[in-house]
């Protein structure tokens, strides 16, 4: 079990801990919520535990989801957010309302029914933290503008099931009419299959409101700018096909697509796009050095010293070579250097005297 038997003043209740996933009948466990089951499977659910705790007459229910990595856990975390939730006080990431508290710890998501204090929850987080994956959360969540954001509408998706479930409750903002046929809404939700999640894309969705203005901001991050450009064209065609008559504006920055769905006005759509906090960056992982020029006096000193060293070496090698040659000529005259049979001298023939090569030295 990943959840502890007890924490703070809470001890195991009358009902023993229960592992909901994996089980032989795991699929039947979520029969009442088949779409949510699909989302868990898409996210890569590894384990689901439920544990009841008791402190005096008070009872506490704690659920734990273990996902394959923190990105998948963040997808499930955002899917559990409810309107009215506000950021909690428990780190690293938490949200709460009057009924329960969500806490994200790496690849572990903890859901606690209301009743435990913040200090108790911190002790619970410390107990499960050693089992959590320390990989950073997806950076796309930081690209969302903070201004006009409707709390608890953030939805992160790693696949079409997650994005579809995120879009469905927010389509009323796009269509702005209860009389819109269900078939047209269904076509609109089908854009989740055209995003290109198979290419490694990830998406972030949130609702924005300011007075009478509003809209949905969808961010899609691709592995490369080339993929973003390719899927931008596909997504633009899809939106024109399935959402005729409804506004949608797309913009690309590097590998990120920003899409405003159902904006109240073109001006508000531009405002949302401009507020996206995404900047392309080039990173270099090799160690770097700062180049600094020494003072001119040092440069000149080194030049003179270096030149002097070379001059001394040239003289020393010259004397050594010349001295060695003279020594050998004295020791073995005509045997090693300047042997007569190897000497060749051009004569002009101005006299009949034959040149003796030994006279040259």
N, C-alpha and C positions, 0 to 999 in steps of 0.2 A: 504494500500500500504506500502511495506517495503522501497521503494525508496522515498526520500524526495521530496517535491514539488520544493525546490530550495536548492542550496548549493553554498557556496562562491559567485561568481558573476553570476552563472547560474540559470536561471528561466525556468519554464515549457514553452515548445515551443507551436507551433500551434496545433500539434497533442496531444490529451490527453493521459495520461498513459494507457497502455493496458496490461491486464492480459492474458497471453498466456496459462497458465496452473494453475489450472484446469478449463476446459470448457467442455461443452457437446460435442463439436466437437474437443476435444483435440487431438484425434488420427489423424484426418484429417489435423490438423495444421502442422504435420511433414510428410505428405505424400511424399514429395520430398526427405526425408531422413529417410526411414523406419528403417534402422539399428541404426541410432542415437536415434530414438524414443525408440527402444528396450533397448539401453544402459541407457537412462534416467529412464525408468521404472525399469530396474534392479537395478539402483543406488538408487531408492526410491525418485524420484522427488516429491516435495510437491507443489511448486509454481514456475512459470516463469513469470517475469514482463519485460516489455519494456517501457522505458520512454525517451522522447525527450526533450532536454534542448536547450536554446538559450541564447547567450550573444552577444548583438549587432547583427552583421551579421553572427556570427559564430554559428554553430549548433553542437550538441553533442548527440549521441545515446548511451544509457546505458541499458544493459540487466542484469537482476538479476535472478539467479537460487537458489532456496532454496531446500536443500536436507535433508534427514532424520537425518543425523549426519555428522560430519566433514570428516569421512572416505569416505562416499559416495560423498561428495562435492569434495574431493581430486581426486576421480576417474574421475568425470566430468571435473575437472580442467586440469588434465593431458591429457584427450581426446581432449581438445581444444587447446593444445599446437601445434604450427606450427614450422617447421624447420626455423631457422633464428631468433627465439625469444631468448632473453637474459633475465637474472634475472632483475626484476625491482627494483625501489627504495622504493616502497610502502610496508610497513609491514602489516601483518605478512609474506605473500608469494605473490609474483607477478611476471609476465613475460610480456615482451613487444616487439613489433617490430615497423616498420614504420606505421602500420595501426591501431593496437588496443592494448589494455592493459588488461591483466587478473589479477584479484586480488581475493585471497582466504581469506575470513574472517570467520573462524569457519565453519559452515555448509552453508554459503552463498558464492556464486561465482558471481563476478561482472565482466562484460565485457564492456569495454568502447572504443568507436571509438577514434582515435587519435584527439587531439585538446585541451584537458585539461592539465593544468600544474600539476606537482607533488604535489604542495601545494593544488590545487583544489581537487585532488584525495584523499589526506590525510583528507581533510574536509569531503569528501563524505564517506570515511571509518568510520570516527568518528560518522557520522550520522546513519549508519546502524549497527555499532558494538553492541549497546545494545540489538539488536534482534538476535545476533549470538550465537550459541552454543559454549561454552568454552572448550569442550572436546578436549584433545590433538589429533594431527594427528597421523596416523599409524606409528609406529617406523620403519617398513620395508623400508621406503624411505631413512633412514639413513644408511642402510646396503650397498647401491650401492657404488662401488669405484668411487672416483672423477677423478682419472687419466684416460685419453683417452676417457672420456665420451663425447658423441656427444650431445650438448645442445638441449633441447626440444624434445628428443626422449624418455624421461621417461614416462612410462605408468603404472598406478596403476589399479588393477582390483579386484573386489569383486565377479565376476561371469564370466561364460564362454563368455557371449556377449562382455563384456569389454575386455577380453584377446584376443578374436578372432579379434576384431576391432583393437587392438594394434598390433597383429602379421601380419595382412594382408598387410599393406604397407611396412613391413620390410622383407617379405619373399624373396625378390630379393637378400638380403645379404646371405640368407641361400642357395638358389639354384644356385645363381651366373650364371644364364642362362635365357635368355628370351624365349628359346625354350622349357622350362619345361611345360609339359601338365597341363592344368588347373585342371584336375582331381587329379593330384598328389599334386598340391598346396592345393586343397580342403581337401585332406586327411591329409595333414600336419596341416592345421588349425584346424582339428578335435581334435587335442590333447587338445584343450581348454576344451573339454567335459570330459577329463580323469584326470583333475587336482585334483578333489575332493573338489570343492567349497561347495558342500553340507555338508561337514564335518567341515566347518568353516575356510577353507583356504583363504588366500589373496595372490595376486601375484604382483610383480613389474618387469617391463621389461625395458631394455635400450639398446641402440646401442653403441658399442665401436669401435674406429678406432685409429690406430697408424701407419702412413705410409701405407705400403701394408697390414698390419695386421688388422683384424677386427673380429667382432662376436657380437652375441646377448646374453646378460646375462639376464636370467630369474630367479628371486628369488620367492620361494613359501614358505610361512610361515604357519605352521599348529598349532593347539592348543596344541598338545603333540608330543614328539619324536616318540611315537609308531605309531601315524597316519602318521608321516613323513616317517618312514621306510616302512610302508605298501604301501603308495602311490608312494614311490620311485620305488618300484618294478613294480607297474602298469604303471607308466610313462615310465620306461625304456623299458618295453615290447611294449608300444604304439609307442615310437620313433623308435624302430627297425622295427615295422610293417609299419608305414606310411612314414618313411623317410629313406628308404633303400638307402645306398650309400652316405648318407650325415652325416657329423660328428655331434655328440652330446655327451656332457660329463656331468655326474651328480655326485654331491657330497652332502653328508648330514652332517650338524653340528647341533646337538640337534634337534630342531623342524623345522629347515630351510633347504630347498632343494635349491641348486644352480645348475642351468642348463645352459651350454654354447651351443648355437645353431649355427651351421654353422661357427665354428671358422676357420680362415685362416690357422692355424697350431695347433698341439697338445700343443706346447710350449706356444702359446698365450692363449689357453684355460686354461692351468695351471696357467698362470699369473693372469687371471681374477678371477679364483676361489680363489687363495691365497689372492687377494686384497679385497675380501668381508669382510666388517668390522662387523662381527657378533661374539659375544661371549656369551656363556651360562652363566647365572647368577642365583644365588640362593638368593632370597630376604626374609627378615624376618621382618614382620611388627610390632612385639611386641617391647616395649621399652627395650633398652639394658643398661647395666651398665658396667663400667670399674672396674675390680677387682684390688685393690691395697693393698699390705701388709704393715702394720704399722711398725715402727722401732722396733728392737729387745728390746730396753730398755722399750718401751711401752708394748710389749708383756709380758716380765718378770714382770713388775709392776702389770699388770692386773692379772697374774697368782697368785702372792703372795696375792694380795688383795682379790681375789676370794676365795683362800684357807683359808685365815684368817676369812672371813665372814662365811664360812661353819663351821669352828672350833668353833667360838663363838656361832653360832646357835646350834651346837650339844651339847655344854656344857649347854647352857641355857635351851634347851628342856630336857636334862638329869636331871638337878637340879629341874626343874619344875615338872617333872614326879615323881622323888624320893621324893621330899618334899610333894607333894600331897598324895602319898601313906602313908608316915609316919604320916601326919596329920590325915588321915582317921583312921588309926590303933589306934592312941591315942584317937580319938574322939569316935570311935565305935569299940573297940577291939573285934576281933573274929566275927564281924558281916558282914563285907564286904570282907576284904582280909584275907586269911589264916584261914578260918573257920576250926575247928578241924575235923568235919565230912567229909571235902573235902581233908584233908591232908593225903597222903599216904607215909609211910616211910618203906623201906626195912630193916629188922633186920637180923643179922647173928646168933642171939641167943647165944652169948658167955656168957651172964649172964642172970639171971632170972629177972632182973629189966626191967619193961615195959617202953618203951619210951613214954615220954609226948611231944607231938608236940609243946607245948607252950614253951618248953625249948630251942627250936631252935632259938628263938628270944629274 
